[in-house]
């Protein structure tokens, strides 16, 4: 049976670098744990109690603050149950002795063991492997790409996509004929390389958009879903955004980048064709 906390005792404190952020109208909160990079959705009661676990407020002080806030008492048993739940989710700070043990195992071998342990815990049909931390790269890239997220640029991109779609439709038979004539292993290899590059740009689009609105992005990697590889960019910080519009823009950013690249590729291809045609026409005129 769990021991009830004494009225004048101080409950264990929460992790000092937790982020507790209200979303929407304050009916839900997102708790970010930077140690394991996990995000939890909690209600206002849980968020309130977490904020009071500062290592200074006593049980009695928390109970009185709770009753003043919500108009109903908080029993010691309920508080103890919450502490157990918070501890199971890794939201309670470790004791000093535990921190010393963790510090002793913070070398390269310990990190490799931790990574292997995380892989073993995953579903074999849904494996995730982190490749690198893109934070420094995104910090450099975000200020230099802000024009991409402005309304005039987005409008110009939409017009360009429509024009590119018309060009592709008008020349669809020629495109099919070209693909059929050039279907060999070099073309397939180039197609795979193109897909990988565009997919990487797609994920960077999510990351830059998340950075644009103040989020942190510390993970880009490969996801094996039913043994099929995909790139992924962890933009879970978007859950902390109070604006639903910003969260939607982060989700749409990858497709937005795809459309920009596709339209640019169509125009570059059309330009090469026109330029080549002009050269051939010039040579034929000179030959006459």
C-alpha positions in Angstrom: 0.0 0.0 0.0 1.4 3.4 -1.0 2.4 5.7 1.8 0.3 8.9 2.0 2.4 12.1 2.0 2.4 14.1 5.2 0.6 17.5 5.2 3.8 19.4 5.9 6.0 17.3 3.6 7.3 18.5 0.2 6.4 16.2 -2.7 9.2 15.3 -5.2 9.8 18.0 -7.7 9.1 17.8 -11.4 11.9 17.9 -14.0 13.2 21.5 -14.1 13.2 21.8 -17.9 9.7 20.6 -18.6 7.6 22.7 -20.9 3.9 23.0 -19.9 2.0 24.8 -22.7 -1.7 25.5 -23.0 -3.2 24.9 -26.4 -6.5 26.0 -28.0 -8.7 27.6 -25.3 -6.8 26.2 -22.3 -8.9 23.0 -22.1 -5.8 21.0 -23.0 -2.1 21.3 -22.2 1.0 19.8 -23.8 3.9 18.7 -21.6 7.2 18.4 -23.4 9.9 16.3 -21.8 13.2 17.2 -23.4 15.0 14.2 -21.8 13.2 11.6 -23.8 11.7 14.0 -26.3 8.2 12.8 -25.6 5.0 14.9 -25.5 2.0 14.3 -23.4 -1.5 15.8 -23.6 -2.9 16.5 -20.2 -5.9 18.4 -18.7 -5.8 21.6 -16.7 -5.9 19.7 -13.4 -2.7 17.7 -14.3 -1.0 20.8 -15.6 -1.8 22.7 -12.5 -0.4 20.0 -10.2 2.7 19.6 -12.3 3.4 23.3 -12.1 3.1 23.1 -8.2 5.7 20.4 -8.0 8.5 22.9 -7.7 10.3 21.3 -4.7 9.1 24.1 -2.4 5.3 23.8 -2.0 4.2 21.5 0.7 1.3 19.0 0.3 -0.9 21.3 2.3 0.0 24.3 0.2 -0.8 22.3 -3.0 -4.1 21.2 -1.6 -5.1 24.7 -0.6 -4.1 26.1 -4.0 -6.0 23.3 -5.8 -9.2 24.0 -3.8 -8.9 27.8 -4.5 -8.4 27.1 -8.2 -11.0 24.4 -8.9 -13.4 24.8 -6.0 -13.1 21.3 -4.7 -10.7 19.5 -2.3 -7.8 17.4 -3.3 -7.3 14.4 -1.1 -3.8 13.1 -0.2 -4.7 9.8 -1.9 -5.5 11.6 -5.2 -2.2 13.6 -4.9 -0.3 10.4 -4.3 -2.0 8.7 -7.3 -1.0 11.7 -9.5 2.6 11.5 -8.2 2.8 7.9 -9.2 1.4 8.6 -12.7 3.8 11.5 -13.2 6.8 9.4 -12.1 5.8 6.6 -14.5 5.8 9.1 -17.3 9.3 10.3 -16.4 8.2 13.7 -15.3 9.6 13.6 -11.8 13.3 14.6 -11.2 15.6 11.8 -10.2 17.2 11.7 -6.8 20.8 12.9 -6.5 22.1 9.4 -6.2 20.3 8.3 -9.4 21.7 11.4 -11.2 25.2 10.4 -10.2 24.7 6.9 -11.6 23.3 8.3 -14.8 26.3 10.7 -15.1 28.7 7.7 -14.8 27.0 6.0 -17.7 26.9 9.0 -20.1 29.7 7.9 -22.3 29.7 6.6 -25.9 29.1 3.0 -24.9 26.2 4.0 -22.7 24.6 6.0 -25.5 25.0 3.1 -27.9 23.4 0.8 -25.4 20.5 3.2 -24.9 20.0 3.5 -28.7 20.0 -0.3 -29.1 17.5 -0.6 -26.1 15.2 1.9 -27.8 15.3 -0.1 -31.1 14.5 -3.3 -29.3 11.5 -1.7 -27.6 10.0 -0.6 -31.0 7.6 -2.6 -33.1 9.6 -4.5 -35.8 7.1 -3.3 -38.4 7.5 0.3 -37.3 11.2 1.1 -36.6 12.6 4.6 -36.3 16.3 5.4 -36.6 17.6 8.9 -35.9 20.3 10.1 -38.3 21.3 13.5 -37.1 20.2 16.7 -35.2 19.3 19.4 -37.8 18.8 22.2 -35.3 22.0 24.1 -36.2 21.3 23.8 -39.9 17.6 24.9 -39.5 18.7 27.9 -37.4 20.8 29.0 -40.3 18.2 28.2 -43.0 15.1 29.6 -41.4 15.9 33.3 -41.5 17.1 33.0 -45.2 13.8 31.3 -46.3 11.2 33.5 -44.6 10.0 34.9 -47.9 8.8 31.4 -48.8 6.1 31.6 -46.1 4.8 35.1 -47.1 1.4 35.4 -48.8 2.7 37.0 -52.0 5.2 34.1 -52.5 2.6 31.5 -51.7 0.3 33.1 -54.3 3.1 33.1 -56.9 3.8 29.5 -56.1 0.1 28.6 -56.6 0.1 30.3 -60.0 3.3 28.6 -61.0 1.9 25.2 -60.0 -1.3 25.8 -62.1 0.8 26.9 -65.1 3.1 23.9 -64.7 0.2 21.5 -64.5 -1.2 23.0 -67.8 2.2 22.5 -69.5 2.4 18.9 -68.4 -1.2 18.2 -69.5 -0.7 19.8 -72.9 2.5 17.7 -73.5 1.4 14.5 -71.7 1.7 12.3 -74.8 5.3 13.5 -75.5 6.2 12.9 -71.9 4.9 9.4 -72.0 6.8 8.7 -75.2 10.0 10.1 -73.7 9.7 7.9 -70.6 9.0 4.8 -72.6 12.0 5.5 -74.9 14.4 6.1 -72.0 13.3 3.4 -69.6 16.6 1.8 -68.6 18.5 1.2 -65.4 20.2 4.6 -65.5 16.9 6.4 -65.6 15.6 4.2 -62.7 18.7 5.0 -60.6 18.3 8.7 -61.4 14.6 8.5 -60.4 15.4 6.9 -57.1 18.1 9.6 -56.4 15.6 12.3 -57.3 12.9 10.8 -55.0 15.4 10.6 -52.1 16.5 14.2 -52.6 12.9 15.5 -52.9 11.8 13.5 -49.8 14.7 15.0 -47.8 13.7 18.5 -48.9 10.1 17.6 -48.0 11.1 16.8 -44.4 13.3 19.9 -44.2 10.2 21.9 -45.2 8.4 20.6 -42.1 11.5 21.4 -40.0 11.9 25.0 -41.3 8.2 25.7 -40.8 8.3 24.5 -37.2 11.4 26.7 -36.6 9.5 29.6 -38.3 7.0 29.6 -35.5 9.4 29.0 -32.6 9.5 25.3 -32.3 12.6 23.1 -31.8 13.6 20.3 -34.2 16.3 17.9 -33.1 15.7 14.8 -35.0 15.8 13.7 -38.7 16.0 10.0 -39.5 14.7 7.0 -41.3 11.4 5.3 -40.6 10.9 1.6 -41.6 7.2 1.1 -41.9 6.4 -2.5 -42.9 10.0 -2.8 -44.0 9.6 0.2 -46.4 12.0 3.1 -45.7 10.9 6.7 -45.3 12.6 9.8 -44.1 11.0 11.6 -41.2 11.5 14.9 -39.4 10.3 15.1 -35.8 8.3 18.3 -35.5 6.4 17.3 -32.4 7.1 20.8 -31.0 4.2 22.0 -33.2 1.9 20.5 -30.5 3.1 23.4 -28.3 1.8 26.1 -30.7 -1.4 27.7 -29.4 -2.5 28.6 -33.0 -4.2 25.8 -34.9 -3.3 27.6 -38.1 0.4 27.3 -37.4 0.1 23.6 -36.6 -1.6 23.1 -39.9 1.0 25.1 -41.8 3.8 22.9 -40.3 1.9 19.8 -41.5 1.4 21.3 -45.0 4.9 22.6 -45.4 6.3 19.4 -46.8 3.7 19.3 -49.6 4.3 23.0 -50.2 8.0 22.4 -50.8 7.2 19.4 -53.1 5.0 21.6 -55.2 7.6 24.4 -55.5 10.3 21.9 -56.6 7.9 20.2 -59.1 6.9 23.5 -60.7 10.5 24.6 -60.9 11.5 21.3 -62.5 8.7 21.6 -65.1 9.8 25.1 -66.1 13.5 24.1 -66.2 12.6 21.1 -68.4 10.4 23.3 -70.7 13.2 25.9 -70.9 15.8 23.2 -71.9 13.4 21.9 -74.6 12.8 25.4 -76.0 16.5 26.2 -75.9 17.4 23.0 -77.6 14.7 23.6 -80.2 16.0 27.1 -80.9 19.5 25.7 -81.4 18.3 23.1 -83.8 16.3 25.6 -85.7 19.3 28.0 -85.9 21.5 25.2 -87.3 18.9 24.2 -89.9 18.7 27.8 -91.1 22.5 28.2 -91.3 22.7 24.9 -93.2 20.4 26.3 -95.8 
